[in-house]
Amino acid sequence: MIVVTGATGTVGRSLLRTLAAAGERVTAVSRNVTGADVPEGVRHARADLTDAESLRPLVDGAEALFLHDGGGASAHLLSPTALLDVAKAGGVERVVLLSSQAVATRPESASHGGTARAYEDAVRQSGAAWTILRPGGFHSNALAWAGSVRARRIVAAPFADVGLPSVDPADIADVAAAALRGGEEHASRIHVLTGPAPLTPRQRAAALGEALGEPVRFVEQTREEARAEMLRFMPEPVVETTLAILGEPTPDERRVSPDVERVLGRAARPFTDWARRHVAAFR
């Protein structure tokens, strides 16, 4: 059995579909997961990872665990060591951790690198076979533009012509599924996950317009305008690091990683593909 935490998240939902299609026995875990959130045949159960003991009955007899802190405001309240101790006691032999590229590129950032680093350290020390996934930005971050695109066919964003190779969450899920199902090529490995090419915010807006079949106008925000908007739903340290990544990316943050293609045997999906598959959100 494979246990998937963060099962209602962007990556978790895709991962459930991939594992179920492969015929794996899966338990989907989240605070508020329901039967409507999971594919047919997938067991679901609610647990709060801030209470490691809530996970204990769900990992009993499991072989593998997909671990994701959910990325929410309570992520810093979780104890990765306690969670992994519970998993090990239940028989878990393999752990796949959804981490962040910022562990390597922004180690000084408590909001991006620090919390994720604690999880990585705990996974390495757990005694289980481990694989760490370090994605950069997600294609799905463009959903933040959905409201303005639906209402006015406008995308407003800073750093119009700074390109980054964001990754499709479905590709992250496919790599996670491969690692969860085993294989020596994943043991004690870090997979850095990006898309196939850097794309700028201006280019992403144009791709959304192509998917919609009508133009989407791009409006460049100043850094301060973007900062003020982001502070409405992000803590200040997260905002500052995010703006630094978007505006002054390091060479590693700009680099296209070969890991998606190496693991899956196919090219990473481009943003244009993601836009076509999710165009309904922008209509």
FENMOJO-V647947 format. One record per residue. PHI is phi in degrees with one decimal (999 if undefined). OMEGA is omega as a letter, one per 20 degrees, with the letter a starting at -180 (* if undefined). NEAR is the number of other C-alpha atoms within 12 Angstrom. Layout:
# FENMOJO-V647947
((PHI OMEGA NEAR) (PHI OMEGA NEAR))
This chain:
# FENMOJO-V647947
((999 r 29) (-116.0 r 45) (-102.3 a 49) (-115.0 r 54) (-86.7 a 46) (62.2 a 40) (-68.0 r 43) (-96.5 r 32) (-83.1 a 31) (-60.3 r 28) (-78.0 a 38) (-57.4 a 41) (-61.8 r 32) (-65.8 a 30) (-64.1 r 46) (-58.9 a 42) (-63.5 a 31) (-65.1 a 30) (-67.6 r 37) (-63.3 r 28) (-65.2 r 18) (-84.4 r 19) (83.4 r 18) (-79.1 r 28) (-80.8 a 28) (-133.0 r 40) (-115.3 r 46) (-93.7 a 45) (-123.9 r 42) (-163.2 r 35) (-61.6 a 26) (-126.3 a 21) (-63.9 r 27) (-130.5 r 21) (-60.7 r 20) (-70.0 a 16) (-89.1 a 29) (-124.1 r 32) (-66.7 r 29) (-58.7 r 21) (90.9 r 21) (-92.7 r 33) (-71.2 r 28) (-130.7 a 31) (-155.5 r 30) (-87.9 r 28) (-155.5 r 30) (-110.6 a 28) (-68.3 r 36) (-68.8 r 24) (-114.7 a 21) (-56.8 a 26) (-64.6 r 23) (-66.4 r 23) (-85.5 a 35) (-55.1 a 29) (-67.0 a 21) (-86.3 r 37) (-98.7 a 39) (-62.2 a 24) (86.2 r 23) (-77.6 r 30) (-98.3 a 31) (-142.9 a 41) (-133.7 r 50) (-96.0 a 51) (-111.9 r 47) (-144.0 a 43) (-77.4 r 39) (89.5 r 32) (65.5 a 26) (-91.4 a 22) (-66.7 a 16) (-94.6 a 16) (-57.0 a 25) (-71.7 r 22) (-85.9 a 20) (-79.4 r 28) (-110.2 a 27) (-61.6 r 33) (-63.9 r 25) (-63.5 r 25) (-62.0 a 37) (-73.9 r 42) (-62.8 r 26) (-63.5 r 30) (-62.4 a 40) (-63.5 r 29) (-62.7 r 25) (-81.7 r 27) (105.2 a 26) (-63.8 a 33) (-107.0 a 34) (-129.7 r 41) (-126.9 r 49) (-113.8 a 47) (-104.8 r 50) (-86.8 a 46) (-109.5 a 40) (-152.5 r 38) (-58.9 a 39) (-65.7 r 34) (-55.7 r 32) (-90.7 a 26) (-91.2 a 28) (-132.9 a 30) (-63.5 a 19) (-79.3 a 17) (-89.7 r 26) (-64.9 a 23) (-73.8 a 29) (-107.5 a 38) (-90.3 a 28) (-67.5 a 27) (-62.8 a 34) (-64.4 r 39) (-61.7 r 31) (-61.2 r 28) (-65.5 r 38) (-61.5 r 37) (-61.1 a 24) (-64.9 r 27) (-65.0 r 41) (-62.5 a 26) (-92.6 a 20) (-76.2 a 29) (90.5 r 22) (-86.3 r 28) (-66.0 a 31) (-130.7 r 40) (-137.8 r 41) (-114.2 r 40) (-104.0 r 48) (-120.3 r 41) (-79.8 r 43) (-90.4 r 43) (-69.7 a 34) (-97.0 r 32) (-53.9 a 45) (-68.8 r 33) (-60.4 r 22) (-64.6 r 34) (-62.8 r 25) (-62.5 r 22) (-92.0 a 31) (-59.3 a 28) (-62.0 a 18) (-71.2 r 23) (-70.0 r 30) (-63.0 a 24) (-80.7 a 15) (-135.5 a 19) (55.4 a 26) (-130.2 r 28) (-117.0 r 34) (-115.8 a 30) (-158.4 r 36) (-85.3 r 31) (55.4 a 30) (-53.3 a 26) (-118.5 r 22) (-96.4 a 26) (-96.4 r 30) (-135.0 a 39) (-90.0 a 39) (-62.1 a 42) (-119.4 r 46) (-75.8 r 38) (-55.4 r 37) (-65.9 r 36) (-70.9 r 44) (-58.7 a 47) (-62.6 a 40) (-67.5 r 37) (-66.5 r 46) (-60.1 r 50) (-61.7 r 44) (-61.9 a 34) (-70.0 a 38) (-65.5 a 44) (-81.4 r 36) (101.8 a 24) (124.5 a 19) (-61.8 a 16) (-67.2 r 21) (-104.1 a 29) (-69.0 r 26) (55.3 a 26) (-120.5 r 25) (-109.2 r 32) (-102.8 r 36) (-90.5 a 39) (-114.2 r 48) (-134.8 r 43) (-79.1 a 40) (-82.7 a 30) (-163.2 r 28) (-66.0 r 31) (-137.9 a 32) (-88.5 r 28) (-56.6 r 36) (-62.3 r 29) (-69.8 r 30) (-65.1 r 42) (-61.1 r 39) (-63.8 r 28) (-65.1 r 33) (-64.2 r 41) (-61.8 r 28) (-63.0 a 23) (-64.0 a 25) (-79.2 a 25) (82.2 r 16) (-154.4 a 20) (-64.2 r 20) (-117.9 a 31) (-81.4 r 27) (-100.5 r 29) (-121.7 a 25) (-82.5 r 22) (-85.2 r 23) (-75.3 r 17) (-58.9 a 23) (-68.6 r 17) (-62.1 r 18) (-65.1 a 27) (-60.7 a 27) (-60.5 a 20) (-67.9 a 21) (-68.7 a 24) (-66.1 r 18) (-72.1 a 13) (-138.3 r 16) (-131.7 r 21) (-64.4 a 20) (-56.1 r 20) (-60.3 r 21) (-66.1 r 28) (-61.0 a 27) (-63.9 r 26) (-69.2 r 28) (-60.9 r 31) (-64.0 r 30) (-65.1 r 25) (-64.9 a 31) (-68.9 a 32) (-98.3 a 28) (-133.2 a 23) (-65.8 r 26) (-74.6 r 20) (-56.1 r 17) (-68.9 r 25) (-71.7 r 37) (-85.2 a 29) (-74.7 r 26) (-85.3 r 28) (-86.7 r 31) (-86.1 a 22) (-68.5 r 32) (-59.7 a 36) (-67.1 a 24) (-63.5 a 20) (-76.6 a 30) (-94.2 a 25) (73.6 r 14) (-149.3 a 17) (-69.3 r 23) (-63.3 a 35) (-72.9 r 30) (-78.1 r 33) (-61.7 a 41) (-59.5 r 31) (-66.5 r 26) (-60.2 a 31) (-60.4 r 33) (-65.9 a 24) (-71.7 a 21) (-115.5 a 23) (-60.3 a 27) (-59.7 a 17) (-68.8 a 23) (-109.3 a 32) (-77.8 * 24))
